[in-house]
Amino acid sequence: MTIPDDIYTEPEDIDPDTLSHLGPLLRLAGVWEGKSGVDINPKADGPQQRSYIERIELQPVDPQPNGPQLLYGLRYHAHINDPEEEITFHDQIGYWLWEPATGLIQQTLAIPRGQVALASGFAEADADSFTVAAKRGSTSYGICSTEFLEGAFRTDSYKLDVTFHSDGTWSYVSETMLAIRCEGEPFLHRDTNRLTKVAEPNLNPWAEIVRNAKGQ
């Protein structure tokens, strides 16, 4: 990307209503549930396939200027369970970010096993699908893990494909390439699910303040 000479001056007249400027991410906003998740993960005796149920909440945050760069986005929390177990199967938090000026999409993610990542891709505002990706070792869109995960289950790449469907649902395919200690071949860890909306999103905090000030 091109870095402007003036890296400090923020845009003027920023619209406080994030939901009006999310581009393709608008169709993710809200609370969603999916009951048809399939996970393929590595085990000592070979790949294991498991079913899972998921609830993910994506709520708008206030506009985020990085000097002249302006981002709109969603804060999310995904909670996943195996239908047959009470303990959490997977927990993930982060942000989806959209830059209207360029079509850049970014996903930040963090999981409570000591791993974070920043993935990116590009899409049109009305896109019916998009992809974000990250690679280990990249200083811009990369993956950072604990010492144990680096040595035992190293994540070399991450890719997430999101598709919106005409019935209002959306689905994803998540693929992470793992280098597992003492295994000769890389392992493709794959998750898929289709989600249905169960609640609409809230307004972002600034938009809520503006609405209340107008007495609406």
C-alpha positions as CSV (number, residue, x, y, z in Angstrom):
1,M,0.0,0.0,0.0
2,T,1.0,3.6,-0.5
3,I,1.9,5.5,2.7
4,P,1.0,9.2,2.4
5,D,3.5,12.0,3.4
6,D,1.0,13.2,6.1
7,I,0.5,10.2,8.4
8,Y,-1.1,12.2,11.3
9,T,-4.1,14.1,9.9
10,E,-7.3,12.2,10.4
11,P,-10.3,12.4,8.0
12,E,-12.9,15.2,8.7
13,D,-16.6,14.6,9.2
14,I,-16.3,10.9,10.2
15,D,-19.8,9.4,10.1
16,P,-20.5,7.9,13.6
17,D,-22.9,5.2,12.2
18,T,-20.6,2.2,11.7
19,L,-23.4,0.0,10.4
20,S,-23.7,2.3,7.3
21,H,-20.0,1.8,6.4
22,L,-19.2,-1.9,6.8
23,G,-19.2,-2.9,3.2
24,P,-19.4,-6.7,2.9
25,L,-19.0,-7.0,6.7
26,L,-22.5,-5.6,7.2
27,R,-24.0,-9.0,6.4
28,L,-22.0,-10.5,9.4
29,A,-23.4,-8.0,11.9
30,G,-25.6,-9.5,14.6
31,V,-25.8,-12.7,16.6
32,W,-25.6,-16.1,14.9
33,E,-25.9,-19.7,15.6
34,G,-24.8,-22.8,13.6
35,K,-25.5,-26.4,14.4
36,S,-23.8,-28.2,11.5
37,G,-20.2,-27.5,12.2
38,V,-17.6,-30.1,11.2
39,D,-14.0,-30.0,12.5
40,I,-11.2,-32.2,11.2
41,N,-8.2,-32.1,13.6
42,P,-5.1,-34.0,14.3
43,K,-4.8,-36.8,16.9
44,A,-2.0,-39.3,17.8
45,D,-3.8,-42.1,15.9
46,G,-4.8,-40.0,12.9
47,P,-7.3,-37.3,11.8
48,Q,-10.4,-37.0,13.9
49,Q,-13.7,-35.6,12.6
50,R,-16.1,-33.9,15.1
51,S,-19.4,-32.1,14.9
52,Y,-19.9,-28.9,16.7
53,I,-22.4,-26.2,17.5
54,E,-21.5,-22.5,17.5
55,R,-22.7,-19.1,18.6
56,I,-21.0,-16.0,17.4
57,E,-21.8,-12.4,18.2
58,L,-20.6,-9.6,16.0
59,Q,-21.2,-6.0,17.2
60,P,-20.2,-2.7,15.6
61,V,-17.4,-0.6,17.1
62,D,-16.8,3.1,16.6
63,P,-14.9,4.2,13.5
64,Q,-11.1,3.7,13.9
65,P,-8.8,6.3,12.2
66,N,-5.1,5.5,11.8
67,G,-4.2,9.0,10.9
68,P,-5.6,9.3,7.3
69,Q,-6.7,5.7,7.2
70,L,-10.3,5.1,8.3
71,L,-11.6,1.7,9.3
72,Y,-15.1,0.5,10.3
73,G,-15.6,-2.8,12.0
74,L,-17.2,-5.4,14.2
75,R,-16.0,-6.9,17.5
76,Y,-16.7,-10.6,17.7
77,H,-16.8,-13.5,20.1
78,A,-17.2,-17.1,18.9
79,H,-18.0,-19.9,21.3
80,I,-18.1,-23.5,20.1
81,N,-19.1,-26.7,21.8
82,D,-19.1,-30.4,21.0
83,P,-22.8,-31.4,21.4
84,E,-21.8,-34.3,23.6
85,E,-19.4,-32.4,26.0
86,E,-20.0,-29.5,28.4
87,I,-16.5,-28.1,28.2
88,T,-15.8,-25.4,25.6
89,F,-14.5,-26.9,22.4
90,H,-13.2,-23.6,21.0
91,D,-13.3,-19.9,22.0
92,Q,-12.2,-17.0,19.9
93,I,-12.4,-13.2,20.0
94,G,-11.2,-10.4,17.7
95,Y,-12.3,-7.8,15.2
96,W,-13.4,-7.7,11.6
97,L,-12.3,-4.4,9.9
98,W,-13.2,-2.8,6.6
99,E,-11.4,0.1,4.8
100,P,-14.0,1.6,2.5
101,A,-11.3,3.6,0.5
102,T,-9.5,0.5,-0.6
103,G,-11.7,-2.6,-0.1
104,L,-9.3,-4.0,2.5
105,I,-10.7,-6.5,4.9
106,Q,-8.8,-7.5,8.1
107,Q,-9.6,-10.1,10.7
108,T,-7.8,-10.2,14.0
109,L,-8.2,-13.3,16.1
110,A,-7.0,-14.6,19.5
111,I,-7.6,-17.9,21.1
112,P,-7.0,-18.9,24.8
113,R,-4.3,-21.4,24.0
114,G,-1.7,-18.8,23.3
115,Q,-2.1,-17.8,19.7
116,V,-3.0,-14.6,17.8
117,A,-3.2,-13.8,14.1
118,L,-4.0,-10.9,11.7
119,A,-5.4,-11.9,8.3
120,S,-6.3,-9.8,5.3
121,G,-8.0,-9.8,1.9
122,F,-9.9,-7.5,-0.5
123,A,-13.5,-7.4,-1.6
124,E,-16.1,-5.1,-3.2
125,A,-18.7,-3.6,-0.8
126,D,-21.4,-5.8,-2.2
127,A,-19.4,-9.0,-2.5
128,D,-21.2,-12.3,-1.9
129,S,-18.0,-13.9,-0.7
130,F,-14.5,-13.0,0.4
131,T,-11.3,-14.6,1.7
132,V,-8.7,-13.5,4.3
133,A,-5.4,-15.2,4.9
134,A,-2.3,-15.0,7.1
135,K,1.2,-16.6,7.1
136,R,3.6,-17.4,9.8
137,G,6.6,-15.1,9.6
138,S,4.8,-12.2,8.0
139,T,5.3,-8.9,9.8
140,S,2.1,-7.4,8.4
141,Y,-0.5,-10.2,8.2
142,G,1.0,-13.0,10.3
143,I,0.6,-15.6,13.0
144,C,2.2,-15.6,16.5
145,S,2.1,-18.6,18.8
146,T,3.5,-19.7,22.2
147,E,6.8,-21.6,22.3
148,F,5.0,-24.9,22.9
149,L,2.7,-24.5,19.9
150,E,5.6,-23.4,17.7
151,G,7.5,-26.6,18.6
152,A,4.6,-29.1,18.7
153,F,1.8,-27.8,16.4
154,R,3.3,-25.0,14.4
155,T,0.7,-23.0,12.3
156,D,2.3,-22.1,9.0
157,S,-0.8,-20.6,7.3
158,Y,-4.4,-19.6,7.9
159,K,-7.2,-19.0,5.4
160,L,-10.9,-18.3,5.9
161,D,-13.4,-18.3,3.1
162,V,-16.8,-16.5,3.9
163,T,-19.8,-17.0,1.7
164,F,-23.2,-15.2,2.0
165,H,-26.3,-17.1,0.9
166,S,-29.6,-15.8,-0.5
167,D,-31.6,-17.0,2.5
168,G,-29.7,-14.7,4.8
169,T,-27.4,-17.3,6.2
170,W,-23.6,-17.3,5.8
171,S,-21.0,-20.1,5.9
172,Y,-17.3,-20.4,6.3
173,V,-14.5,-22.7,5.5
174,S,-11.4,-22.3,7.8
175,E,-8.1,-24.0,6.9
176,T,-4.9,-23.9,8.9
177,M,-1.8,-25.7,7.8
178,L,0.0,-27.3,10.7
179,A,3.5,-28.7,11.0
180,I,3.2,-31.3,13.7
181,R,6.3,-32.5,15.6
182,C,7.6,-35.9,14.5
183,E,5.1,-35.9,11.5
184,G,6.5,-35.9,8.0
185,E,3.7,-34.3,6.2
186,P,1.8,-31.0,7.0
187,F,-1.7,-31.4,8.4
188,L,-4.7,-29.5,7.0
189,H,-6.9,-28.6,9.9
190,R,-10.3,-27.7,8.5
191,D,-13.5,-26.3,10.1
192,T,-16.8,-25.6,8.3
193,N,-20.2,-24.3,9.5
194,R,-23.3,-22.4,8.3
195,L,-24.9,-19.8,10.5
196,T,-28.4,-18.4,11.0
197,K,-29.1,-15.0,12.5
198,V,-30.9,-15.1,15.9
199,A,-30.6,-11.4,16.8
200,E,-29.9,-8.0,15.1
201,P,-26.8,-6.0,16.0
202,N,-26.7,-3.1,18.4
203,L,-25.6,0.4,17.4
204,N,-22.0,1.2,18.0
205,P,-21.4,3.4,21.1
206,W,-20.9,6.7,19.3
207,A,-24.0,6.2,17.1
208,E,-26.0,5.4,20.2
209,I,-24.9,8.6,21.8
210,V,-25.8,10.6,18.7
211,R,-29.3,8.9,18.5
212,N,-30.0,9.6,22.2
213,A,-28.9,13.3,21.8
214,K,-31.5,13.7,19.0
215,G,-34.2,12.1,21.2
216,Q,-34.8,9.3,18.8
